[in-house]
Every structure is written in structure tokens, then in C-alpha cells.
Amino acid sequence: MNKGFTLTEVLIVIVLFSILAVSVLWISAVAIKTWGTALDRTQIRQEAGSAMARMIRELGQTNSITDAKDNQITFLADLDGNGTDETVSLDTSGSNLIRMEGAVTTILASNVQTFGLSYLDVNNTLLNPPGGTSTQTKRDGIRVITVSLTMDKDDETLTLASSAYARNQ
């Protein structure tokens, strides 16, 4: 009685095991890629949502706008409730959306593809910077500030837009 395996049996087992191993590795690779994509999507949504919420909240407290452009704004608002207006600027630097208050610069979001601002006056007429916002009188007439933000990370792109009613009205 022979208790060993033939060469053919060993080769069949090796081929079947190889097919099984490649299948498991392929499924694992797809699962890891899907997990990474979902993680990127979650991170970009959280970062964009947080940045947008802060910008809209602060723009809603605007007492005066000192500079208004298509992709940059500087405004005065009493953000800490102490009765004194702080000067805040929103702008981009490379792929970062930055917020400057005095000498403090904060990155609100990274991986920013586009950051845009548009302005409506009390008659809901679109003001086209720089001409439509070139003087303090024109900037004082800004009623609504619309913010659009597009962020891109790997294969994920997210665009958010929202509007704030300036308190100066």
C-alpha cells in the first residue's frame, strides 16, 4: 500500500491553491481601494463642510466689507462678541483655503481646486468685482455673499455652494 502523493496530484493542488491565493489577493486589493476611496470621500466632505459652515457663519456676522473680489474677501465682524470688530480675510494660497484674522493665519481646507465669491446688492442685482465692489459705498450695499468651494482629492471632487446674508444690511 502506497501512502504518498503522485506528482500529478501535487501539481493539481499547487495550481488550485495558487488560483485561490490570487483570488483572495485580488478581492483584498479591490476592498482596500474601495475603502481608500470611501475614506477620501469622507475626509473631503468633512473638511469642505466644516470650512463652508465657518465661512457662512462668519460672513453672516459681517458689519462692513473692506475688500470684495471674485476669490478673496476682507470683512469686519464682531466674532467674539466683545463689541470690537475683527478684520478677517478669506483667500487661497496654493491649494489651501486660508482665513486670516490679524496676524493669525488658519488653513480652513486643503486640496482646494476653486474658491469663488459672488455678491448681490439690496435689489438682488449681481455685483461684478472689481468694478461692482470698487468703492466702500458699493461694498456697503452688498446684501448677499455666495460662496462656492470645489475640492479635489485623488479621484474625489466635491463642490459646495452656500449664501450668507451680511449683517450690515
OpenMM code with the backbone's topology and positions (N, CA, C; nanometers):
from openmm import Vec3, app, unit

residues = "MET ASN LYS GLY PHE THR LEU THR GLU VAL LEU ILE VAL ILE VAL LEU PHE SER ILE LEU ALA VAL SER VAL LEU TRP ILE SER ALA VAL ALA ILE LYS THR TRP GLY THR ALA LEU ASP ARG THR GLN ILE ARG GLN GLU ALA GLY SER ALA MET ALA ARG MET ILE ARG GLU LEU GLY GLN THR ASN SER ILE THR ASP ALA LYS ASP ASN GLN ILE THR PHE LEU ALA ASP LEU ASP GLY ASN GLY THR ASP GLU THR VAL SER LEU ASP THR SER GLY SER ASN LEU ILE ARG MET GLU GLY ALA VAL THR THR ILE LEU ALA SER ASN VAL GLN THR PHE GLY LEU SER TYR LEU ASP VAL ASN ASN THR LEU LEU ASN PRO PRO GLY GLY THR SER THR GLN THR LYS ARG ASP GLY ILE ARG VAL ILE THR VAL SER LEU THR MET ASP LYS ASP ASP GLU THR LEU THR LEU ALA SER SER ALA TYR ALA ARG ASN GLN".split()
positions = [
    Vec3(0.0831, -0.1163, 0.0000),
    Vec3(0.0000, 0.0000, 0.0000),
    Vec3(0.0887, 0.1241, 0.0000),
    Vec3(0.0658, 0.2106, -0.0948),
    Vec3(0.1449, 0.3317, -0.1115),
    Vec3(0.0725, 0.4485, -0.0455),
    Vec3(0.1377, 0.5166, 0.0494),
    Vec3(0.0730, 0.6245, 0.1232),
    Vec3(0.1162, 0.7624, 0.0740),
    Vec3(0.1870, 0.7776, -0.0336),
    Vec3(0.2348, 0.9069, -0.0842),
    Vec3(0.1423, 0.9652, -0.1905),
    Vec3(0.1791, 1.0852, -0.2355),
    Vec3(0.1029, 1.1524, -0.3411),
    Vec3(0.1797, 1.1425, -0.4702),
    Vec3(0.1062, 1.1345, -0.5796),
    Vec3(0.1723, 1.1340, -0.7090),
    Vec3(0.2069, 1.2775, -0.7479),
    Vec3(0.2960, 1.2911, -0.8425),
    Vec3(0.3371, 1.4234, -0.8897),
    Vec3(0.2178, 1.4982, -0.9492),
    Vec3(0.1311, 1.4300, -1.0156),
    Vec3(0.0125, 1.4909, -1.0748),
    Vec3(-0.0786, 1.5472, -0.9672),
    Vec3(-0.0990, 1.4733, -0.8601),
    Vec3(-0.1835, 1.5208, -0.7501),
    Vec3(-0.1233, 1.6449, -0.6841),
    Vec3(0.0056, 1.6453, -0.6654),
    Vec3(0.0732, 1.7608, -0.6043),
    Vec3(0.0602, 1.8830, -0.6949),
    Vec3(0.0793, 1.8673, -0.8236),
    Vec3(0.0670, 1.9789, -0.9180),
    Vec3(-0.0751, 2.0334, -0.9213),
    Vec3(-0.1740, 1.9484, -0.9172),
    Vec3(-0.3136, 1.9923, -0.9165),
    Vec3(-0.3423, 2.0746, -0.7912),
    Vec3(-0.2944, 2.0274, -0.6770),
    Vec3(-0.3145, 2.1001, -0.5506),
    Vec3(-0.2443, 2.2362, -0.5566),
    Vec3(-0.1236, 2.2426, -0.6098),
    Vec3(-0.0497, 2.3683, -0.6206),
    Vec3(-0.1240, 2.4661, -0.7114),
    Vec3(-0.1746, 2.4202, -0.8244),
    Vec3(-0.2480, 2.5061, -0.9174),
    Vec3(-0.3763, 2.5570, -0.8518),
    Vec3(-0.4509, 2.4702, -0.7869),
    Vec3(-0.5748, 2.5120, -0.7213),
    Vec3(-0.5472, 2.6110, -0.6073),
    Vec3(-0.4427, 2.5837, -0.5295),
    Vec3(-0.4067, 2.6750, -0.4207),
    Vec3(-0.3628, 2.8105, -0.4760),
    Vec3(-0.2892, 2.8102, -0.5865),
    Vec3(-0.2455, 2.9350, -0.6490),
    Vec3(-0.3650, 3.0169, -0.6972),
    Vec3(-0.4611, 2.9521, -0.7593),
    Vec3(-0.5819, 3.0210, -0.8059),
    Vec3(-0.6569, 3.0802, -0.6874),
    Vec3(-0.6695, 3.0050, -0.5808),
    Vec3(-0.7364, 3.0528, -0.4605),
    Vec3(-0.6612, 3.1724, -0.3998),
    Vec3(-0.5290, 3.1643, -0.3923),
    Vec3(-0.4488, 3.2729, -0.3344),
    Vec3(-0.4595, 3.4003, -0.4182),
    Vec3(-0.4515, 3.3885, -0.5496),
    Vec3(-0.4637, 3.5049, -0.6385),
    Vec3(-0.6031, 3.5669, -0.6247),
    Vec3(-0.7057, 3.4858, -0.6146),
    Vec3(-0.8422, 3.5360, -0.5974),
    Vec3(-0.8561, 3.6135, -0.4669),
    Vec3(-0.8030, 3.5607, -0.3593),
    Vec3(-0.8099, 3.6276, -0.2290),
    Vec3(-0.7331, 3.7594, -0.2340),
    Vec3(-0.6142, 3.7603, -0.2935),
    Vec3(-0.5358, 3.8831, -0.3055),
    Vec3(-0.6083, 3.9877, -0.3902),
    Vec3(-0.6685, 3.9464, -0.5008),
    Vec3(-0.7404, 4.0395, -0.5880),
    Vec3(-0.8602, 4.1007, -0.5146),
    Vec3(-0.9365, 4.0176, -0.4448),
    Vec3(-1.0512, 4.0672, -0.3676),
    Vec3(-1.0040, 4.1626, -0.2584),
    Vec3(-0.8940, 4.1310, -0.1941),
    Vec3(-0.8396, 4.2193, -0.0904),
    Vec3(-0.7952, 4.3526, -0.1495),
    Vec3(-0.7311, 4.3504, -0.2646),
    Vec3(-0.6862, 4.4740, -0.3291),
    Vec3(-0.8053, 4.5628, -0.3657),
    Vec3(-0.9111, 4.5028, -0.4193),
    Vec3(-1.0314, 4.5793, -0.4532),
    Vec3(-1.0952, 4.6378, -0.3272),
    Vec3(-1.1006, 4.5604, -0.2207),
    Vec3(-1.1592, 4.6077, -0.0948),
    Vec3(-1.0779, 4.7238, -0.0366),
    Vec3(-0.9452, 4.7146, -0.0415),
    Vec3(-0.8604, 4.8220, 0.0104),
    Vec3(-0.8759, 4.9483, -0.0731),
    Vec3(-0.8847, 4.9347, -0.2050),
    Vec3(-0.9049, 5.0516, -0.2919),
    Vec3(-1.0408, 5.1161, -0.2642),
    Vec3(-1.1430, 5.0366, -0.2472),
    Vec3(-1.2771, 5.0880, -0.2164),
    Vec3(-1.2780, 5.1577, -0.0813),
    Vec3(-1.2120, 5.1004, 0.0161),
    Vec3(-1.2032, 5.1615, 0.1483),
    Vec3(-1.1301, 5.2951, 0.1406),
    Vec3(-1.0200, 5.3006, 0.0654),
    Vec3(-0.9442, 5.4247, 0.0487),
    Vec3(-1.0265, 5.5331, -0.0184),
    Vec3(-1.1035, 5.4962, -0.1201),
    Vec3(-1.1895, 5.5917, -0.1890),
    Vec3(-1.2976, 5.6443, -0.0950),
    Vec3(-1.3571, 5.5571, -0.0176),
    Vec3(-1.4601, 5.5992, 0.0779),
    Vec3(-1.3997, 5.6894, 0.1849),
    Vec3(-1.2793, 5.6596, 0.2287),
    Vec3(-1.2115, 5.7426, 0.3278),
    Vec3(-1.1815, 5.8814, 0.2712),
    Vec3(-1.1325, 5.8869, 0.1457),
    Vec3(-1.1073, 6.0159, 0.0804),
    Vec3(-1.2359, 6.0967, 0.0697),
    Vec3(-1.3440, 6.0301, 0.0296),
    Vec3(-1.4732, 6.0971, 0.0140),
    Vec3(-1.5199, 6.1542, 0.1482),
    Vec3(-1.5068, 6.0763, 0.2534),
    Vec3(-1.5486, 6.1211, 0.3863),
    Vec3(-1.4637, 6.2390, 0.4331),
    Vec3(-1.3334, 6.2290, 0.4160),
    Vec3(-1.2441, 6.3365, 0.4595),
    Vec3(-1.2714, 6.4658, 0.3844),
    Vec3(-1.2879, 6.4579, 0.2544),
    Vec3(-1.3105, 6.5787, 0.1754),
    Vec3(-1.4462, 6.6411, 0.2093),
    Vec3(-1.5474, 6.5590, 0.2339),
    Vec3(-1.6787, 6.6120, 0.2716),
    Vec3(-1.6742, 6.6789, 0.4089),
    Vec3(-1.6057, 6.6175, 0.5038),
    Vec3(-1.5962, 6.6769, 0.6373),
    Vec3(-1.5189, 6.8079, 0.6329),
    Vec3(-1.4077, 6.8096, 0.5623),
    Vec3(-1.3251, 6.9301, 0.5552),
    Vec3(-1.3990, 7.0425, 0.4819),
    Vec3(-1.4614, 7.0107, 0.3695),
    Vec3(-1.5346, 7.1122, 0.2936),
    Vec3(-1.6552, 7.1624, 0.3721),
    Vec3(-1.7286, 7.0718, 0.4348),
    Vec3(-1.8455, 7.1123, 0.5128),
    Vec3(-1.8088, 7.2003, 0.6302),
    Vec3(-1.7012, 7.1654, 0.6983),
    Vec3(-1.6552, 7.2448, 0.8114),
    Vec3(-1.6107, 7.3840, 0.7680),
    Vec3(-1.5333, 7.3898, 0.6601),
    Vec3(-1.4864, 7.5195, 0.6085),
    Vec3(-1.6042, 7.6055, 0.5627),
    Vec3(-1.6974, 7.5452, 0.4910),
    Vec3(-1.8126, 7.6204, 0.4408),
    Vec3(-1.8984, 7.6714, 0.5558),
    Vec3(-1.9238, 7.5886, 0.6550),
    Vec3(-2.0060, 7.6302, 0.7687),
    Vec3(-1.9426, 7.7478, 0.8419),
    Vec3(-1.8115, 7.7420, 0.8625),
    Vec3(-1.7442, 7.8523, 0.9325),
    Vec3(-1.7493, 7.9804, 0.8502),
    Vec3(-1.7228, 7.9702, 0.7200),
    Vec3(-1.7253, 8.0902, 0.6358),
    Vec3(-1.8642, 8.1538, 0.6346),
    Vec3(-1.9679, 8.0742, 0.6177),
    Vec3(-2.1038, 8.1273, 0.6104),
    Vec3(-2.1437, 8.1886, 0.7444),
    Vec3(-2.1090, 8.1228, 0.8533),
    Vec3(-2.1403, 8.1758, 0.9863),
    Vec3(-2.0730, 8.3121, 1.0075),
    Vec3(-1.9455, 8.3215, 0.9736),
    Vec3(-1.8728, 8.4468, 0.9941),
    Vec3(-1.9160, 8.5550, 0.8960),
    Vec3(-1.9412, 8.5192, 0.7718),
    Vec3(-1.9881, 8.6187, 0.6745),
    Vec3(-2.1254, 8.6726, 0.7131),
    Vec3(-2.2048, 8.5907, 0.7796),
    Vec3(-2.3353, 8.6358, 0.8264),
    Vec3(-2.3262, 8.7388, 0.9379),
    Vec3(-2.2103, 8.7502, 1.0002),
    Vec3(-2.1899, 8.8470, 1.1076),
    Vec3(-2.1183, 8.9733, 1.0583),
    Vec3(-2.1036, 8.9853, 0.9264),
    Vec3(-2.0308, 9.0968, 0.8670),
    Vec3(-2.0959, 9.2304, 0.8990),
    Vec3(-2.0157, 9.3212, 0.9519),
    Vec3(-2.0604, 9.4589, 0.9742),
    Vec3(-2.0174, 9.5496, 0.8606),
    Vec3(-1.9052, 9.5196, 0.7986),
    Vec3(-1.8543, 9.6006, 0.6878),
    Vec3(-1.7607, 9.5146, 0.6047),
    Vec3(-1.7640, 9.5333, 0.4737),
    Vec3(-1.6749, 9.4622, 0.3825),
    Vec3(-1.5732, 9.5632, 0.3318),
    Vec3(-1.4453, 9.5348, 0.3557),
    Vec3(-1.3414, 9.6290, 0.3151),
    Vec3(-1.2775, 9.5941, 0.1817),
    Vec3(-1.2904, 9.4694, 0.1363),
    Vec3(-1.2375, 9.4280, 0.0067),
    Vec3(-1.3208, 9.3107, -0.0426),
    Vec3(-1.3671, 9.3191, -0.1657),
    Vec3(-1.4518, 9.2133, -0.2214),
    Vec3(-1.4083, 9.1843, -0.3646),
    Vec3(-1.3584, 9.0644, -0.3845),
    Vec3(-1.3152, 9.0208, -0.5170),
    Vec3(-1.3806, 8.8869, -0.5479),
    Vec3(-1.3537, 8.8355, -0.6685),
    Vec3(-1.4113, 8.7068, -0.7100),
    Vec3(-1.3654, 8.5900, -0.6232),
    Vec3(-1.2436, 8.5975, -0.5697),
    Vec3(-1.1898, 8.4844, -0.4943),
    Vec3(-1.1207, 8.5270, -0.3648),
    Vec3(-1.1564, 8.6449, -0.3148),
    Vec3(-1.0980, 8.6942, -0.1900),
    Vec3(-1.1912, 8.7971, -0.1302),
    Vec3(-1.2041, 8.7952, 0.0026),
    Vec3(-1.2875, 8.8929, 0.0723),
    Vec3(-1.2222, 8.9282, 0.2059),
    Vec3(-1.2332, 9.0544, 0.2422),
    Vec3(-1.1902, 9.1015, 0.3731),
    Vec3(-1.3084, 9.1749, 0.4339),
    Vec3(-1.3414, 9.1398, 0.5583),
    Vec3(-1.4585, 9.1992, 0.6217),
    Vec3(-1.4334, 9.2242, 0.7689),
    Vec3(-1.5184, 9.3074, 0.8261),
    Vec3(-1.5140, 9.3371, 0.9690),
    Vec3(-1.6359, 9.2749, 1.0339),
    Vec3(-1.6135, 9.2060, 1.1451),
    Vec3(-1.7235, 9.1432, 1.2181),
    Vec3(-1.6818, 9.1245, 1.3632),
    Vec3(-1.7778, 9.1380, 1.4537),
    Vec3(-1.7524, 9.1128, 1.5960),
    Vec3(-1.7785, 8.9644, 1.6210),
    Vec3(-1.6786, 8.8836, 1.5943),
    Vec3(-1.6937, 8.7383, 1.6016),
    Vec3(-1.6899, 8.6847, 1.7442),
    Vec3(-1.6225, 8.7556, 1.8337),
    Vec3(-1.6117, 8.7073, 1.9713),
    Vec3(-1.7075, 8.7776, 2.0672),
    Vec3(-1.7917, 8.8673, 2.0149),
    Vec3(-1.8947, 8.9312, 2.0964),
    Vec3(-1.8430, 9.0309, 2.1978),
    Vec3(-1.7228, 9.0837, 2.1781),
    Vec3(-1.6680, 9.1784, 2.2747),
    Vec3(-1.6959, 9.3247, 2.2399),
    Vec3(-1.7723, 9.3486, 2.1334),
    Vec3(-1.8055, 9.4854, 2.0938),
    Vec3(-1.7053, 9.5481, 1.9988),
    Vec3(-1.5966, 9.4769, 1.9672),
    Vec3(-1.4953, 9.5276, 1.8758),
    Vec3(-1.4894, 9.4374, 1.7531),
    Vec3(-1.4922, 9.5007, 1.6354),
    Vec3(-1.4857, 9.4236, 1.5112),
    Vec3(-1.3455, 9.3683, 1.4869),
    Vec3(-1.3412, 9.2432, 1.4423),
    Vec3(-1.2164, 9.1827, 1.3986),
    Vec3(-1.2111, 9.1917, 1.2463),
    Vec3(-1.0902, 9.2044, 1.1931),
    Vec3(-1.0702, 9.2046, 1.0486),
    Vec3(-1.0362, 9.0629, 1.0060),
    Vec3(-1.1166, 9.0083, 0.9162),
    Vec3(-1.0994, 8.8703, 0.8704),
    Vec3(-1.0899, 8.8701, 0.7184),
    Vec3(-0.9960, 8.7923, 0.6671),
    Vec3(-0.9814, 8.7746, 0.5224),
    Vec3(-0.9923, 8.6270, 0.4882),
    Vec3(-1.0582, 8.5985, 0.3781),
    Vec3(-1.0658, 8.4633, 0.3226),
    Vec3(-1.0018, 8.4677, 0.1854),
    Vec3(-0.9103, 8.3761, 0.1609),
    Vec3(-0.8345, 8.3779, 0.0366),
    Vec3(-0.7789, 8.2378, 0.0130),
    Vec3(-0.7140, 8.2184, -0.1001),
    Vec3(-0.6458, 8.0918, -0.1258),
    Vec3(-0.4957, 8.1165, -0.1357),
    Vec3(-0.4223, 8.0149, -0.0986),
    Vec3(-0.2774, 8.0157, -0.1116),
    Vec3(-0.2385, 7.8778, -0.1629),
    Vec3(-0.2027, 7.8706, -0.2881),
    Vec3(-0.1791, 7.7400, -0.3494),
    Vec3(-0.3094, 7.6622, -0.3534),
    Vec3(-0.3102, 7.5442, -0.2942),
    Vec3(-0.4332, 7.4643, -0.2914),
    Vec3(-0.5008, 7.4710, -0.1545),
    Vec3(-0.4637, 7.5702, -0.0732),
    Vec3(-0.5228, 7.5857, 0.0591),
    Vec3(-0.6172, 7.7052, 0.0630),
    Vec3(-0.7302, 7.6878, 0.1304),
    Vec3(-0.8198, 7.7981, 0.1613),
    Vec3(-0.7770, 7.8489, 0.2971),
    Vec3(-0.7414, 7.9762, 0.3029),
    Vec3(-0.6900, 8.0293, 0.4282),
    Vec3(-0.7802, 8.1393, 0.4829),
    Vec3(-0.7783, 8.1496, 0.6143),
    Vec3(-0.8512, 8.2524, 0.6876),
    Vec3(-0.7484, 8.3290, 0.7685),
    Vec3(-0.7458, 8.4605, 0.7497),
    Vec3(-0.6513, 8.5440, 0.8230),
    Vec3(-0.7300, 8.6377, 0.9138),
    Vec3(-0.6940, 8.6368, 1.0400),
    Vec3(-0.7509, 8.7295, 1.1371),
    Vec3(-0.6338, 8.7928, 1.2094),
    Vec3(-0.6089, 8.9192, 1.1772),
    Vec3(-0.4903, 8.9840, 1.2316),
    Vec3(-0.3664, 8.9132, 1.1796),
    Vec3(-0.2782, 8.8736, 1.2705),
    Vec3(-0.1543, 8.8052, 1.2322),
    Vec3(-0.1699, 8.6534, 1.2299),
    Vec3(-0.2899, 8.6036, 1.2609),
    Vec3(-0.3124, 8.4590, 1.2688),
    Vec3(-0.3701, 8.4076, 1.1370),
    Vec3(-0.3003, 8.3136, 1.0781),
    Vec3(-0.3457, 8.2505, 0.9540),
    Vec3(-0.3838, 8.1068, 0.9846),
    Vec3(-0.5037, 8.0692, 0.9413),
    Vec3(-0.5557, 7.9347, 0.9639),
    Vec3(-0.5905, 7.8725, 0.8296),
    Vec3(-0.5527, 7.7477, 0.8099),
    Vec3(-0.5933, 7.6756, 0.6894),
    Vec3(-0.7308, 7.6157, 0.7163),
    Vec3(-0.8310, 7.6633, 0.6412),
    Vec3(-0.9668, 7.6095, 0.6565),
    Vec3(-0.9843, 7.4795, 0.5798),
    Vec3(-0.9183, 7.4696, 0.4642),
    Vec3(-0.9313, 7.3497, 0.3817),
    Vec3(-0.8101, 7.3381, 0.2914),
    Vec3(-0.7709, 7.2160, 0.2647),
    Vec3(-0.6640, 7.1914, 0.1682),
    Vec3(-0.7237, 7.1174, 0.0491),
    Vec3(-0.6456, 7.0971, -0.0523),
    Vec3(-0.6919, 7.0329, -0.1764),
    Vec3(-0.8007, 7.1155, -0.2446),
    Vec3(-0.7935, 7.2481, -0.2312),
    Vec3(-0.8939, 7.3358, -0.2913),
    Vec3(-0.8607, 7.3556, -0.4389),
    Vec3(-0.9585, 7.3267, -0.5219),
    Vec3(-0.9430, 7.3449, -0.6646),
    Vec3(-0.9886, 7.4855, -0.7029),
    Vec3(-1.1070, 7.5256, -0.6565),
    Vec3(-1.1571, 7.6609, -0.6831),
    Vec3(-1.2279, 7.7149, -0.5595),
    Vec3(-1.2168, 7.8450, -0.5416),
    Vec3(-1.2861, 7.9178, -0.4358),
    Vec3(-1.3403, 8.0436, -0.5013),
    Vec3(-1.4716, 8.0588, -0.4977),
    Vec3(-1.5324, 8.1730, -0.5635),
    Vec3(-1.6332, 8.2434, -0.4753),
    Vec3(-1.6440, 8.3723, -0.4969),
    Vec3(-1.7387, 8.4553, -0.4231),
    Vec3(-1.8180, 8.5380, -0.5234),
    Vec3(-1.9452, 8.5544, -0.4959),
    Vec3(-2.0264, 8.6471, -0.5745),
    Vec3(-2.1116, 8.7273, -0.4768),
    Vec3(-2.1534, 8.8441, -0.5213),
    Vec3(-2.2176, 8.9400, -0.4319),
    Vec3(-2.3455, 8.9929, -0.4951),
    Vec3(-2.4491, 9.0057, -0.4129),
    Vec3(-2.5758, 9.0658, -0.4551),
    Vec3(-2.6007, 9.1884, -0.3692),
    Vec3(-2.6589, 9.2917, -0.4317),
    Vec3(-2.6914, 9.4114, -0.3542),
    Vec3(-2.8338, 9.4011, -0.3000),
    Vec3(-2.8837, 9.5096, -0.2417),
    Vec3(-3.0162, 9.5088, -0.1790),
    Vec3(-3.1279, 9.4840, -0.2787),
    Vec3(-3.1015, 9.5060, -0.4087),
    Vec3(-3.2012, 9.4813, -0.5137),
    Vec3(-3.1827, 9.3442, -0.5785),
    Vec3(-3.0994, 9.2591, -0.5161),
    Vec3(-3.0652, 9.1266, -0.5699),
    Vec3(-3.0006, 9.1345, -0.7073),
    Vec3(-2.9248, 9.2418, -0.7296),
    Vec3(-2.8501, 9.2590, -0.8532),
    Vec3(-2.7077, 9.2102, -0.8302),
    Vec3(-2.6600, 9.1291, -0.9229),
    Vec3(-2.5248, 9.0755, -0.9113),
    Vec3(-2.4235, 9.1870, -0.9300),
    Vec3(-2.3311, 9.1983, -0.8361),
    Vec3(-2.2224, 9.2955, -0.8431),
    Vec3(-2.1000, 9.2252, -0.8979),
    Vec3(-2.0440, 9.2768, -1.0037),
    Vec3(-1.9282, 9.2136, -1.0659),
    Vec3(-1.7998, 9.2802, -1.0200),
    Vec3(-1.7208, 9.2121, -0.9380),
    Vec3(-1.5924, 9.2691, -0.8975),
    Vec3(-1.4999, 9.2788, -1.0189),
    Vec3(-1.4060, 9.3712, -1.0216),
    Vec3(-1.3815, 9.4687, -0.9176),
    Vec3(-1.4689, 9.5934, -0.9299),
    Vec3(-1.5227, 9.6220, -1.0492),
    Vec3(-1.5990, 9.7446, -1.0683),
    Vec3(-1.7206, 9.7558, -0.9785),
    Vec3(-1.7917, 9.6458, -0.9606),
    Vec3(-1.9139, 9.6490, -0.8808),
    Vec3(-1.8901, 9.6589, -0.7320),
    Vec3(-1.7654, 9.6395, -0.6901),
    Vec3(-1.7328, 9.6459, -0.5474),
    Vec3(-1.6106, 9.7350, -0.5231),
    Vec3(-1.5845, 9.8289, -0.6155),
    Vec3(-1.4605, 9.9062, -0.6105),
    Vec3(-1.4592, 10.0159, -0.5045),
    Vec3(-1.5746, 10.0610, -0.4594),
    Vec3(-1.5775, 10.1667, -0.3581),
    Vec3(-1.6426, 10.1146, -0.2305),
    Vec3(-1.6155, 10.1823, -0.1200),
    Vec3(-1.6754, 10.1411, 0.0075),
    Vec3(-1.8272, 10.1535, 0.0019),
    Vec3(-1.8791, 10.2530, -0.0686),
    Vec3(-2.0242, 10.2696, -0.0824),
    Vec3(-2.0848, 10.1484, -0.1522),
    Vec3(-2.0201, 10.1007, -0.2567),
    Vec3(-2.0688, 9.9818, -0.3279),
    Vec3(-2.0574, 9.8576, -0.2387),
    Vec3(-1.9472, 9.8456, -0.1661),
    Vec3(-1.9306, 9.7300, -0.0770),
    Vec3(-2.0317, 9.7343, 0.0375),
    Vec3(-2.0660, 9.8544, 0.0844),
    Vec3(-2.1667, 9.8657, 0.1903),
    Vec3(-2.3049, 9.8229, 0.1414),
    Vec3(-2.3239, 9.8200, 0.0111),
    Vec3(-2.4515, 9.7773, -0.0462),
    Vec3(-2.4629, 9.6280, -0.0661),
    Vec3(-2.3590, 9.5541, -0.0347),
    Vec3(-2.3634, 9.4080, -0.0515),
    Vec3(-2.4580, 9.3495, 0.0527),
    Vec3(-2.5557, 9.2739, 0.0045),
    Vec3(-2.6551, 9.2120, 0.0920),
    Vec3(-2.6315, 9.0624, 0.1084),
    Vec3(-2.5996, 8.9969, -0.0015),
    Vec3(-2.5818, 8.8514, -0.0001),
    Vec3(-2.4442, 8.8179, -0.0567),
    Vec3(-2.3751, 8.7289, 0.0133),
    Vec3(-2.2448, 8.6802, -0.0316),
    Vec3(-2.2606, 8.5309, -0.0578),
    Vec3(-2.2349, 8.4900, -0.1816),
    Vec3(-2.2442, 8.3490, -0.2178),
    Vec3(-2.1038, 8.2931, -0.2301),
    Vec3(-2.0815, 8.1820, -0.1632),
    Vec3(-1.9507, 8.1171, -0.1597),
    Vec3(-1.9609, 7.9844, -0.2323),
    Vec3(-1.8664, 7.9580, -0.3216),
    Vec3(-1.8575, 7.8257, -0.3847),
    Vec3(-1.7171, 7.7710, -0.3615),
    Vec3(-1.7114, 7.6433, -0.3326),
    Vec3(-1.5860, 7.5785, -0.2981),
    Vec3(-1.5814, 7.4425, -0.3660),
    Vec3(-1.4759, 7.4207, -0.4444),
    Vec3(-1.4550, 7.2909, -0.5079),
    Vec3(-1.3238, 7.2344, -0.4564),
    Vec3(-1.3323, 7.1122, -0.4052),
    Vec3(-1.2143, 7.0446, -0.3529),
    Vec3(-1.1945, 6.9135, -0.4277),
    Vec3(-1.0681, 6.8741, -0.4395),
    Vec3(-1.0332, 6.7555, -0.5160),
    Vec3(-0.9269, 6.6786, -0.4395),
    Vec3(-0.9518, 6.5510, -0.4181),
    Vec3(-0.8528, 6.4641, -0.3546),
    Vec3(-0.8557, 6.3301, -0.4251),
    Vec3(-0.7442, 6.2960, -0.4845),
    Vec3(-0.7320, 6.1742, -0.5646),
    Vec3(-0.8421, 6.1727, -0.6701),
    Vec3(-0.9329, 6.0767, -0.6653),
    Vec3(-1.0388, 6.0675, -0.7654),
    Vec3(-1.1689, 6.1321, -0.7193),
    Vec3(-1.1689, 6.1947, -0.6032),
    Vec3(-1.2904, 6.2528, -0.5470),
    Vec3(-1.2914, 6.4046, -0.5660),
    Vec3(-1.3999, 6.4567, -0.6201),
    Vec3(-1.4180, 6.6002, -0.6357),
    Vec3(-1.5514, 6.6361, -0.5725),
    Vec3(-1.5514, 6.7428, -0.4939),
    Vec3(-1.6714, 6.7865, -0.4247),
    Vec3(-1.6862, 6.9365, -0.4432),
    Vec3(-1.8056, 6.9802, -0.4804),
    Vec3(-1.8354, 7.1222, -0.4940),
    Vec3(-1.9493, 7.1571, -0.4007),
    Vec3(-1.9285, 7.2589, -0.3179),
    Vec3(-2.0308, 7.3096, -0.2269),
    Vec3(-2.0546, 7.4571, -0.2568),
    Vec3(-2.1771, 7.5015, -0.2382),
    Vec3(-2.2099, 7.6428, -0.2531),
    Vec3(-2.3146, 7.6788, -0.1487),
    Vec3(-2.3015, 7.7991, -0.0942),
    Vec3(-2.3962, 7.8468, 0.0049),
    Vec3(-2.3918, 7.9990, 0.0062),
    Vec3(-2.4923, 8.0584, 0.0690),
    Vec3(-2.5000, 8.2044, 0.0739),
    Vec3(-2.5177, 8.2514, 0.2165),
    Vec3(-2.4670, 8.3724, 0.2411),
    Vec3(-2.4818, 8.4363, 0.3719),
    Vec3(-2.5398, 8.5754, 0.3518),
    Vec3(-2.6309, 8.6135, 0.4393),
    Vec3(-2.6838, 8.7493, 0.4394),
    Vec3(-2.5976, 8.8322, 0.5318),
    Vec3(-2.5351, 8.9365, 0.4760),
    Vec3(-2.4467, 9.0208, 0.5556),
    Vec3(-2.5273, 9.1003, 0.6577),
    Vec3(-2.4770, 9.1081, 0.7783),
    Vec3(-2.5443, 9.1791, 0.8865),
    Vec3(-2.5491, 9.3296, 0.8594),
    Vec3(-2.4566, 9.3791, 0.7779),
    Vec3(-2.4532, 9.5226, 0.7515),
    Vec3(-2.5796, 9.5730, 0.6823),
    Vec3(-2.6663, 9.4816, 0.6431),
    Vec3(-2.7931, 9.5227, 0.5809),
    Vec3(-2.9012, 9.5164, 0.6846),
] * unit.nanometer
topology = app.Topology()
chain = topology.addChain("A")
for resn in residues:
    res = topology.addResidue(resn, chain)
    for name in ("N", "CA", "C"):
        topology.addAtom(name, app.Element.getBySymbol(name[0]), res)
